[in-house]
Amino acid sequence: MIEVEGLRKTYGDFAAVVDSTFSVEEGEVFGIVGPNGAGKTTTLKVLAGLVDPTDGEVEVAGFASDDPEMRRQLGFLPEESPLYEEMTPLSYLRFFADLYDVPREAANERIEAALDRLELDHRERRLGDMSKGMKRKVAIARSLVNDPDVLVYDEPASGLDPVTTNSVLEFTHELRETGKTVVFSAHNLYHVESVCDRVAVMNEGRIVARGSVDGIRERHGETTYRVFTDVSPARTDALVEILGDRDDLDSPDALDAAIEEVGDRFRTTVPTMDAVEAVREAAAAAGGEVVDIRTREPSLEDVFLDIVGRPMPGRYTGGGGVEAADGGNDGDGERASDETRPAEPPEGAE
């Protein structure tokens, strides 16, 4: 449904997006995450046909991103979505349906269905008198008046209260069940993790990891085991070898980072099942035993912080142009180019 190959968008010497390649299947919810300035919004605007790529191929619903016909197949929700505040939700949505040449009867059915599902009751109230959450629901309904195959949502739940946020996320999830293809960005990684089939992590303008949440965890995260004992494990050679410094065996601080007192138990965090056995033996040596073992899978947030916290080349050459350097593996066996960046990106170049 969406094919992006070698997407690059530059503003002067600054590369907002660097050689991005990904695809989105029909009926899939695809998340794009990354820190501020990573290139998420620029990528979404290119998909929506609002920004022309500097280089690369972008196809949405069988059309090039600059083909006017593509826009009829797409619904776009920007992060900031000002509405015509003198209008009511119904008059506003009917106005946009007319722009798409949607017959009035079909438009009314779609509008009412969307507002019913989004639980927006005050349909004759002036938009300027509505809360941010209500306005966001109207903007989402606007993205659906033309019954698009593809939806591009930039921070759909940004700044909303928890109840409205859950409603918007559930609605996004349900769109997939109707066959819609959804691409969206979000800063709240729990939202992404709970809704998306696959995720692309962007940093410094390029995709640095891509795949299912579980796949990204497997490639970039680390499972740990929390072993609870009824005594503090003894300082055995095996435990020190795993968690401490064998040359610093007598240091009272060697294992403190791994062993914590939690109520009447002691919790030791270790990376492998062999280490779990070392904790069991150390507890037995201290006259105690293991009372509980808990596996902790890394969250998407854990993985995200690890990935974007790594040193990376920037994306600015300072020589009047942008040059590709050797790529780095993005986690799916593909390569993503590196660039260097200026201290301050130009306005609007996220």
Order of alpha helices (4+ residues) and beta strands (2+ residues): beta-beta-beta-alpha-beta-beta-alpha-beta-alpha-alpha-alpha-beta-alpha-beta-alpha-beta-beta-alpha-beta-alpha-beta-beta-alpha-beta-alpha-beta-beta
